[in-house]
Amino acid sequence: MVVSFFKNKWNLNMEHQEWLSEINDLPPYQDFIELSDPHDKSKWLVLQSLFKWSEKNSEEVIDEKNNTSKMIWTKLRSYLVKKENFKEIIKILEKENFMGNWMPECDHLENIYLGEYYWSPSFLDKEIHYFGRFDWVYPRDDIPILILPTFDDYFHTSSGRDSSFAGLSINISMLHKWIVENMKLNWKIANKGFYNEENELTAYDPSYSIDEPKLIIINREKLLEFLNSNELDIFWIIYGNKHIIGTSFEENKDIRYDINGFFWLDRDKNKVNGNFDLKNIIYSNLKDLMKQYNSITKKNAIWRGKITKQFRKWYNTNTGNIL
């Protein structure tokens, strides 16, 4: 299936600041979640994706005078939740800001062959928390509702050991092990997809075979059958930003607008529901605020490269912005 996606027109007549705050030229994100195969009309859902649009990669003229150009990037992630907790998790997460990559997702494994996924001792030995691997987990300590990331990643560097990709750097979206096992799917590396017990293609990453954005898609009907039989529901988060390439935080505090959204599958209406917003998050004084926070609380604002939830709460309270 060839995936056809939104192409930005970049609004060449707009000044950078005006373009950054313009929400109407952002893509219809619901359309990025629900796809249809034009050949057989089958319906598919996107579980994970990363989309980037750069003015420099388009045929339109960029601002050569200032050596700057416009860029948009968006990450989309999906999670399962028990049906009994579905309304509560919607109520909580639709108010959250997902920037900072704080929602749970498994770390990619190193030194694992693609054909070893899900079954080999090498893979199973690393399916532990020590290697950043988990099944059902709380989004944060203050959100005591178990969720499951639907996705995983295979990452191979050009110097890696997997000879099937010799000399190439490969990043492929995969399904989470729990879903593979409970949907009784088989990962067939030769066919580049996940197949059910009837040998029907159920999920795959189109970018594995053709030049498409990296994403993992799953057959809508088969996923819904699985969710219904297991009393589960699914939701999506998106986060990203519009920014100007060629500038830094120090040069302009208003150079970046964050994209943030929450979507879920509405069973009653049989469609994806939700919304997103675009906000100017002022980061120019973030380093100073981190130093101030550290001196007051004697704690680190950053832990393992991520902003701590305590600092996030303190920042929101003291600045009036949402981080």
QUISULFEN-V229676 format. One record per pair of residues at least 12 apart in sequence whose C-alpha atoms are under 10 Angstrom apart, sorted by the first residue. I is the first residue (numbers start at 0). J is the second residue. If there is no record, write none. Layout:
# QUISULFEN-V229676
i=I j=J
i=I j=J
This chain:
# QUISULFEN-V229676
i=0 j=34
i=0 j=35
i=0 j=36
i=0 j=37
i=0 j=38
i=0 j=39
i=0 j=205
i=0 j=209
i=1 j=35
i=1 j=36
i=1 j=37
i=1 j=38
i=1 j=205
i=1 j=206
i=1 j=209
i=1 j=210
i=1 j=211
i=2 j=31
i=2 j=34
i=2 j=35
i=2 j=36
i=2 j=37
i=2 j=205
i=2 j=206
i=2 j=209
i=2 j=210
i=2 j=211
i=2 j=212
i=3 j=31
i=3 j=34
i=3 j=35
i=3 j=211
i=3 j=212
i=4 j=26
i=4 j=27
i=4 j=30
i=4 j=31
i=4 j=50
i=4 j=211
i=4 j=212
i=5 j=25
i=5 j=26
i=5 j=27
i=5 j=28
i=5 j=30
i=5 j=31
i=5 j=50
i=5 j=52
i=6 j=24
i=6 j=25
i=6 j=26
i=6 j=52
i=6 j=53
i=6 j=57
i=7 j=24
i=7 j=25
i=7 j=26
i=7 j=52
i=7 j=53
i=7 j=54
i=7 j=57
i=7 j=70
i=7 j=71
i=8 j=24
i=8 j=54
i=8 j=57
i=8 j=58
i=8 j=59
i=9 j=24
i=9 j=25
i=9 j=52
i=9 j=53
i=9 j=54
i=9 j=57
i=9 j=59
i=9 j=60
i=9 j=61
i=9 j=68
i=9 j=69
i=9 j=70
i=9 j=71
i=10 j=24
i=10 j=59
i=10 j=69
i=11 j=54
i=11 j=59
i=11 j=60
i=11 j=61
i=11 j=62
i=11 j=69
i=15 j=62
i=15 j=67
i=15 j=68
i=15 j=69
i=15 j=242
i=15 j=243
i=15 j=253
i=15 j=254
i=16 j=242
i=16 j=243
i=16 j=253
i=16 j=254
i=16 j=255
i=16 j=256
i=18 j=69
i=18 j=241
i=18 j=242
i=18 j=243
i=18 j=256
i=19 j=69
i=19 j=70
i=19 j=71
i=19 j=240
i=19 j=241
i=19 j=242
i=19 j=243
i=19 j=253
i=19 j=254
i=19 j=255
i=19 j=256
i=19 j=257
i=19 j=277
i=19 j=278
i=19 j=279
i=20 j=241
i=20 j=253
i=20 j=254
i=20 j=255
i=20 j=256
i=20 j=257
i=20 j=277
i=20 j=278
i=20 j=279
i=21 j=241
i=21 j=256
i=21 j=277
i=22 j=241
i=22 j=256
i=22 j=258
i=22 j=275
i=22 j=276
i=22 j=277
i=22 j=278
i=25 j=71
i=25 j=241
i=25 j=258
i=25 j=276
i=25 j=277
i=27 j=274
i=27 j=275
i=28 j=73
i=28 j=75
i=28 j=237
i=28 j=260
i=28 j=262
i=28 j=271
i=28 j=273
i=28 j=274
i=28 j=275
i=29 j=235
i=29 j=262
i=29 j=263
i=29 j=270
i=29 j=271
i=29 j=272
i=29 j=273
i=29 j=274
i=29 j=275
i=30 j=44
i=30 j=45
i=30 j=271
i=31 j=44
i=31 j=45
i=31 j=46
i=31 j=48
i=31 j=50
i=31 j=75
i=32 j=44
i=32 j=45
i=32 j=46
i=32 j=47
i=32 j=48
i=32 j=75
i=32 j=76
i=32 j=77
i=32 j=216
i=32 j=235
i=32 j=262
i=32 j=263
i=32 j=264
i=32 j=271
i=33 j=45
i=33 j=46
i=33 j=216
i=33 j=217
i=33 j=219
i=33 j=270
i=33 j=271
i=34 j=216
i=34 j=217
i=34 j=218
i=34 j=219
i=35 j=218
i=35 j=219
i=41 j=218
i=41 j=219
i=41 j=220
i=42 j=216
i=42 j=217
i=42 j=218
i=42 j=219
i=42 j=220
i=42 j=221
i=43 j=201
i=43 j=202
i=43 j=215
i=43 j=216
i=43 j=217
i=43 j=218
i=43 j=219
i=43 j=220
i=43 j=221
i=43 j=222
i=44 j=77
i=44 j=202
i=44 j=215
i=44 j=216
i=44 j=217
i=44 j=218
i=44 j=219
i=44 j=220
i=44 j=222
i=44 j=271
i=45 j=75
i=45 j=76
i=45 j=77
i=45 j=202
i=45 j=203
i=45 j=204
i=45 j=214
i=45 j=215
i=45 j=216
i=45 j=217
i=45 j=218
i=45 j=219
i=45 j=235
i=46 j=75
i=46 j=76
i=46 j=77
i=46 j=78
i=46 j=148
i=46 j=149
i=46 j=150
i=46 j=172
i=46 j=173
i=46 j=174
i=46 j=202
i=46 j=214
i=46 j=215
i=46 j=216
i=46 j=217
i=46 j=233
i=46 j=234
i=46 j=235
i=47 j=74
i=47 j=75
i=47 j=76
i=47 j=77
i=47 j=78
i=47 j=148
i=47 j=149
i=47 j=150
i=47 j=151
i=47 j=152
i=47 j=172
i=47 j=173
i=47 j=174
i=47 j=204
i=47 j=213
i=47 j=214
i=47 j=215
i=47 j=216
i=47 j=235
i=47 j=236
i=47 j=237
i=48 j=73
i=48 j=74
i=48 j=75
i=48 j=76
i=48 j=77
i=48 j=150
i=48 j=172
i=48 j=204
i=48 j=212
i=48 j=213
i=48 j=214
i=48 j=215
i=48 j=216
i=48 j=237
i=49 j=72
i=49 j=73
i=49 j=74
i=49 j=75
i=49 j=76
i=49 j=212
i=49 j=213
i=49 j=214
i=49 j=237
i=49 j=238
i=49 j=239
i=50 j=71
i=50 j=72
i=50 j=73
i=50 j=74
i=50 j=75
i=50 j=211
i=50 j=212
i=50 j=213
i=50 j=214
i=50 j=239
i=51 j=70
i=51 j=71
i=51 j=72
i=51 j=73
i=51 j=74
i=51 j=212
i=51 j=239
i=51 j=240
i=52 j=69
i=52 j=70
i=52 j=71
i=52 j=72
i=52 j=73
i=52 j=241
i=53 j=68
i=53 j=69
i=53 j=70
i=53 j=71
i=53 j=72
i=53 j=242
i=53 j=243
i=53 j=244
i=54 j=67
i=54 j=68
i=54 j=69
i=54 j=70
i=54 j=71
i=54 j=243
i=54 j=244
i=55 j=67
i=55 j=68
i=55 j=69
i=55 j=70
i=55 j=244
i=56 j=68
i=56 j=70
i=65 j=245
i=65 j=246
i=66 j=244
i=66 j=245
i=66 j=246
i=67 j=243
i=67 j=244
i=67 j=245
i=67 j=246
i=68 j=242
i=68 j=243
i=68 j=244
i=68 j=245
i=68 j=246
i=69 j=241
i=69 j=242
i=69 j=243
i=69 j=244
i=69 j=245
i=70 j=240
i=70 j=241
i=70 j=242
i=70 j=243
i=70 j=244
i=70 j=255
i=71 j=239
i=71 j=240
i=71 j=241
i=71 j=242
i=71 j=243
i=71 j=244
i=71 j=255
i=71 j=256
i=71 j=257
i=71 j=258
i=72 j=238
i=72 j=239
i=72 j=240
i=72 j=241
i=72 j=242
i=72 j=257
i=72 j=258
i=73 j=237
i=73 j=238
i=73 j=239
i=73 j=240
i=73 j=241
i=73 j=257
i=73 j=258
i=73 j=259
i=74 j=98
i=74 j=100
i=74 j=214
i=74 j=236
i=74 j=237
i=74 j=238
i=74 j=239
i=74 j=240
i=74 j=258
i=74 j=259
i=75 j=214
i=75 j=235
i=75 j=236
i=75 j=237
i=75 j=238
i=75 j=239
i=75 j=260
i=75 j=261
i=76 j=102
i=76 j=103
i=76 j=104
i=76 j=148
i=76 j=149
i=76 j=150
i=76 j=214
i=76 j=234
i=76 j=235
i=76 j=236
i=76 j=237
i=76 j=238
i=76 j=261
i=77 j=104
i=77 j=146
i=77 j=147
i=77 j=148
i=77 j=149
i=77 j=150
i=77 j=233
i=77 j=234
i=77 j=235
i=77 j=236
i=77 j=237
i=77 j=261
i=77 j=262
i=77 j=263
i=78 j=102
i=78 j=103
i=78 j=104
i=78 j=135
i=78 j=145
i=78 j=146
i=78 j=147
i=78 j=148
i=78 j=149
i=78 j=150
i=78 j=232
i=78 j=233
i=78 j=234
i=78 j=235
i=78 j=236
i=78 j=263
i=79 j=135
i=79 j=145
i=79 j=146
i=79 j=147
i=79 j=148
i=79 j=149
i=79 j=178
i=79 j=226
i=79 j=231
i=79 j=232
i=79 j=233
i=79 j=234
i=79 j=235
i=80 j=135
i=80 j=144
i=80 j=145
i=80 j=146
i=80 j=147
i=80 j=148
i=80 j=226
i=80 j=230
i=80 j=231
i=80 j=232
i=80 j=233
i=80 j=234
i=81 j=144
i=81 j=145
i=81 j=146
i=81 j=147
i=81 j=226
i=81 j=229
i=81 j=230
i=81 j=231
i=81 j=232
i=81 j=233
i=82 j=226
i=82 j=227
i=82 j=229
i=82 j=230
i=82 j=231
i=82 j=232
i=82 j=233
i=83 j=230
i=83 j=231
i=83 j=232
i=84 j=144
i=84 j=145
i=84 j=146
i=84 j=231
i=84 j=232
i=85 j=144
i=85 j=146
i=85 j=231
i=85 j=232
i=85 j=233
i=85 j=234
i=85 j=263
i=86 j=232
i=87 j=144
i=88 j=138
i=88 j=142
i=88 j=143
i=88 j=144
i=88 j=145
i=88 j=146
i=88 j=234
i=89 j=234
i=89 j=261
i=89 j=262
i=89 j=263
i=89 j=273
i=91 j=142
i=92 j=138
i=92 j=142
i=92 j=234
i=92 j=236
i=92 j=260
i=92 j=261
i=92 j=262
i=93 j=236
i=93 j=259
i=93 j=260
i=93 j=261
i=93 j=262
i=93 j=263
i=93 j=273
i=93 j=274
i=93 j=275
i=94 j=259
i=94 j=260
i=94 j=261
i=95 j=236
i=95 j=259
i=95 j=260
i=95 j=261
i=95 j=321
i=95 j=322
i=96 j=236
i=96 j=237
i=96 j=238
i=96 j=257
i=96 j=258
i=96 j=259
i=96 j=260
i=96 j=261
i=96 j=321
i=96 j=322
i=97 j=236
i=97 j=237
i=97 j=238
i=97 j=239
i=97 j=257
i=97 j=258
i=97 j=259
i=97 j=260
i=97 j=261
i=97 j=322
i=98 j=237
i=98 j=238
i=98 j=239
i=98 j=240
i=98 j=257
i=98 j=258
i=98 j=259
i=98 j=306
i=98 j=321
i=98 j=322
i=99 j=238
i=99 j=239
i=99 j=304
i=99 j=305
i=99 j=306
i=99 j=307
i=99 j=311
i=99 j=322
i=100 j=238
i=100 j=239
i=100 j=305
i=100 j=306
i=101 j=138
i=101 j=139
i=101 j=305
i=101 j=306
i=101 j=307
i=101 j=308
i=102 j=137
i=102 j=138
i=102 j=139
i=102 j=148
i=102 j=236
i=103 j=131
i=103 j=132
i=103 j=133
i=103 j=134
i=103 j=135
i=103 j=136
i=103 j=137
i=103 j=138
i=103 j=139
i=103 j=146
i=103 j=147
i=103 j=148
i=104 j=131
i=104 j=132
i=104 j=133
i=104 j=134
i=104 j=136
i=104 j=138
i=104 j=147
i=104 j=148
i=104 j=149
i=104 j=150
i=104 j=151
i=104 j=152
i=104 j=175
i=105 j=126
i=105 j=128
i=105 j=130
i=105 j=131
i=105 j=132
i=105 j=133
i=105 j=134
i=105 j=148
i=105 j=149
i=105 j=150
i=105 j=151
i=105 j=152
i=105 j=175
i=106 j=128
i=106 j=130
i=106 j=131
i=106 j=132
i=106 j=133
i=106 j=151
i=106 j=152
i=106 j=153
i=107 j=130
i=107 j=131
i=107 j=132
i=107 j=151
i=107 j=152
i=107 j=153
i=107 j=154
i=107 j=155
i=107 j=170
i=108 j=122
i=108 j=125
i=108 j=126
i=108 j=130
i=108 j=131
i=108 j=132
i=108 j=151
i=108 j=152
i=108 j=153
i=108 j=154
i=108 j=155
i=109 j=122
i=109 j=125
i=109 j=130
i=109 j=153
i=109 j=154
i=109 j=155
i=109 j=156
i=109 j=159
i=109 j=160
i=110 j=122
i=110 j=154
i=110 j=155
i=110 j=156
i=110 j=159
i=110 j=160
i=110 j=161
i=111 j=125
i=111 j=153
i=111 j=154
i=111 j=155
i=111 j=159
i=111 j=160
i=111 j=161
i=112 j=153
i=112 j=154
i=112 j=155
i=112 j=159
i=112 j=160
i=112 j=161
i=112 j=162
i=112 j=163
i=112 j=164
i=113 j=153
i=113 j=154
i=113 j=155
i=113 j=161
i=113 j=163
i=113 j=164
i=113 j=171
i=113 j=186
i=113 j=187
i=113 j=188
i=114 j=161
i=114 j=163
i=114 j=186
i=114 j=187
i=114 j=188
i=114 j=189
i=115 j=186
i=115 j=188
i=116 j=153
i=116 j=173
i=116 j=176
i=116 j=186
i=116 j=187
i=116 j=188
i=117 j=174
i=117 j=175
i=117 j=176
i=117 j=177
i=117 j=179
i=117 j=180
i=117 j=185
i=117 j=186
i=118 j=176
i=118 j=186
i=126 j=176
i=132 j=151
i=132 j=175
i=133 j=147
i=133 j=148
i=133 j=175
i=133 j=176
i=133 j=177
i=134 j=146
i=134 j=147
i=134 j=148
i=134 j=149
i=134 j=175
i=134 j=176
i=134 j=177
i=134 j=178
i=135 j=147
i=135 j=148
i=135 j=177
i=136 j=148
i=139 j=308
i=140 j=308
i=141 j=308
i=146 j=232
i=146 j=233
i=146 j=234
i=147 j=175
i=147 j=177
i=147 j=178
i=147 j=233
i=148 j=174
i=148 j=175
i=148 j=176
i=148 j=177
i=148 j=178
i=148 j=233
i=148 j=234
i=148 j=235
i=149 j=173
i=149 j=174
i=149 j=175
i=149 j=176
i=149 j=177
i=149 j=178
i=149 j=179
i=149 j=215
i=149 j=233
i=150 j=172
i=150 j=173
i=150 j=174
i=150 j=175
i=150 j=176
i=150 j=177
i=150 j=178
i=150 j=214
i=150 j=215
i=150 j=216
i=151 j=171
i=151 j=172
i=151 j=173
i=151 j=174
i=151 j=175
i=151 j=176
i=151 j=215
i=152 j=170
i=152 j=171
i=152 j=172
i=152 j=173
i=152 j=174
i=152 j=175
i=152 j=214
i=152 j=215
i=153 j=169
i=153 j=170
i=153 j=171
i=153 j=172
i=153 j=173
i=153 j=174
i=154 j=168
i=154 j=169
i=154 j=170
i=154 j=171
i=154 j=172
i=155 j=167
i=155 j=168
i=155 j=169
i=155 j=170
i=155 j=171
i=156 j=168
i=156 j=169
i=156 j=170
i=157 j=169
i=169 j=207
i=170 j=206
i=170 j=207
i=170 j=213
i=171 j=203
i=171 j=204
i=171 j=205
i=171 j=206
i=171 j=207
i=171 j=213
i=171 j=214
i=171 j=215
i=172 j=203
i=172 j=204
i=172 j=205
i=172 j=206
i=172 j=207
i=172 j=213
i=172 j=214
i=172 j=215
i=172 j=216
i=173 j=186
i=173 j=192
i=173 j=193
i=173 j=202
i=173 j=203
i=173 j=204
i=173 j=214
i=173 j=215
i=173 j=216
i=174 j=186
i=174 j=192
i=174 j=193
i=174 j=202
i=174 j=203
i=174 j=204
i=174 j=215
i=174 j=216
i=174 j=217
i=178 j=222
i=178 j=225
i=179 j=193
i=179 j=194
i=179 j=195
i=179 j=202
i=181 j=225
i=181 j=229
i=182 j=194
i=182 j=195
i=182 j=196
i=182 j=201
i=182 j=221
i=182 j=222
i=182 j=224
i=182 j=225
i=182 j=226
i=183 j=195
i=183 j=196
i=184 j=196
i=184 j=197
i=184 j=198
i=184 j=199
i=184 j=200
i=184 j=201
i=184 j=202
i=185 j=198
i=185 j=200
i=185 j=201
i=186 j=202
i=186 j=203
i=187 j=200
i=190 j=203
i=190 j=208
i=191 j=203
i=191 j=204
i=191 j=205
i=191 j=207
i=191 j=208
i=192 j=204
i=192 j=205
i=192 j=207
i=192 j=215
i=193 j=217
i=195 j=221
i=199 j=218
i=200 j=217
i=200 j=218
i=201 j=216
i=201 j=217
i=201 j=218
i=201 j=219
i=201 j=220
i=201 j=221
i=201 j=222
i=202 j=215
i=202 j=216
i=202 j=217
i=202 j=218
i=202 j=219
i=202 j=221
i=202 j=222
i=203 j=215
i=203 j=216
i=203 j=217
i=203 j=218
i=204 j=216
i=204 j=217
i=223 j=264
i=223 j=266
i=232 j=263
i=232 j=264
i=232 j=265
i=232 j=266
i=233 j=262
i=233 j=263
i=233 j=264
i=233 j=265
i=233 j=271
i=234 j=261
i=234 j=262
i=234 j=263
i=234 j=264
i=234 j=265
i=234 j=271
i=234 j=272
i=234 j=273
i=235 j=260
i=235 j=261
i=235 j=262
i=235 j=263
i=235 j=264
i=235 j=271
i=235 j=272
i=235 j=273
i=236 j=259
i=236 j=260
i=236 j=261
i=236 j=262
i=236 j=263
i=236 j=273
i=236 j=274
i=236 j=275
i=237 j=258
i=237 j=259
i=237 j=260
i=237 j=261
i=237 j=262
i=237 j=274
i=237 j=275
i=238 j=257
i=238 j=258
i=238 j=259
i=238 j=260
i=238 j=261
i=238 j=275
i=238 j=276
i=238 j=277
i=239 j=256
i=239 j=257
i=239 j=258
i=239 j=259
i=239 j=260
i=239 j=277
i=240 j=255
i=240 j=256
i=240 j=257
i=240 j=258
i=240 j=259
i=240 j=277
i=240 j=278
i=240 j=279
i=241 j=254
i=241 j=255
i=241 j=256
i=241 j=257
i=241 j=258
i=241 j=277
i=241 j=278
i=241 j=279
i=242 j=254
i=242 j=255
i=242 j=256
i=242 j=257
i=243 j=255
i=243 j=256
i=247 j=283
i=248 j=281
i=248 j=282
i=248 j=283
i=248 j=284
i=248 j=285
i=249 j=282
i=249 j=283
i=249 j=284
i=250 j=283
i=251 j=281
i=251 j=282
i=251 j=283
i=252 j=279
i=252 j=280
i=252 j=281
i=252 j=282
i=252 j=283
i=252 j=284
i=253 j=279
i=253 j=280
i=253 j=281
i=253 j=282
i=253 j=283
i=254 j=279
i=254 j=280
i=254 j=281
i=254 j=282
i=254 j=283
i=255 j=278
i=255 j=279
i=255 j=280
i=255 j=281
i=255 j=282
i=256 j=276
i=256 j=277
i=256 j=278
i=256 j=279
i=256 j=280
i=256 j=281
i=257 j=276
i=257 j=277
i=257 j=278
i=257 j=279
i=257 j=280
i=257 j=281
i=257 j=322
i=258 j=275
i=258 j=276
i=258 j=277
i=258 j=278
i=258 j=279
i=259 j=274
i=259 j=275
i=259 j=276
i=259 j=277
i=259 j=278
i=260 j=273
i=260 j=274
i=260 j=275
i=260 j=276
i=260 j=277
i=261 j=273
i=261 j=274
i=261 j=275
i=261 j=276
i=262 j=274
i=262 j=275
i=278 j=320
i=278 j=321
i=279 j=320
i=279 j=321
i=280 j=320
i=280 j=321
i=280 j=322
i=281 j=318
i=281 j=320
i=281 j=321
i=281 j=322
i=282 j=320
i=282 j=322
i=285 j=314
i=286 j=300
i=288 j=300
i=288 j=310
i=288 j=313
i=288 j=314
i=288 j=317
i=288 j=318
i=289 j=301
i=289 j=306
i=289 j=310
i=289 j=314
i=292 j=309
i=292 j=310
i=292 j=313
i=292 j=314
i=293 j=310
i=296 j=309
i=296 j=310
i=298 j=310
i=300 j=313
i=300 j=314
i=306 j=322
i=308 j=322
i=310 j=322
